[in-house]
């Protein structure tokens, strides 16, 4: 296969990217962002429920992941005016556009790993 250099630029959230994969990895890259997207596929989740489903994530990393995804337009954060405060996250239209790729990656995990009881 012949290598073809692509001389394209992409602007996203005020930042210029010279490779579409670099842009994609900036938006959904890393372990935690993909897992947030994966767990929101069936609908909105309260902040505490979402964090509980993502084993091993610290409060700091959870906050950073959801803020990054919200800034990128992948998820939407809703704060309900109740006491105690209720925060809920859900996928946006762009988030649902990304979701099939995350599901494909999870299917790969099912294929290469051995399920244990």
Phi, psi and omega in degrees: 000133181276136178280129178241119179286129179255119182258074181236155176232147180229136178254128179214123180051041176079004181245140180265132177241140182257004180213131181296328178291323177300317177297313180301315181294328176296321184282313186240003184292159180094158184296316190283321182298315180297323180290324175299312179300314181303315184283347177265005185296335183262003177135179184298149175225143172295152182307312182294322179293318179296314181296323180295328180286341182259090184297135174089355181277135178277164177302317181298313181291324177298311180300317180295317181297312182291326177294316179298316180293324178292317179298324180282350180084016181276322178233162178238136180252128177240128177253123180266135183281070178230165176243125356290159183302141177243124178241135182229144178241146175211158177286145173269180175301320177295323177298320177290334175290326179281329188308316181303326178292321178292319178297319176302318179295323178292324176296323176299318177299320177294326182285322185266344179260156177261122180291133178242154180266000000 
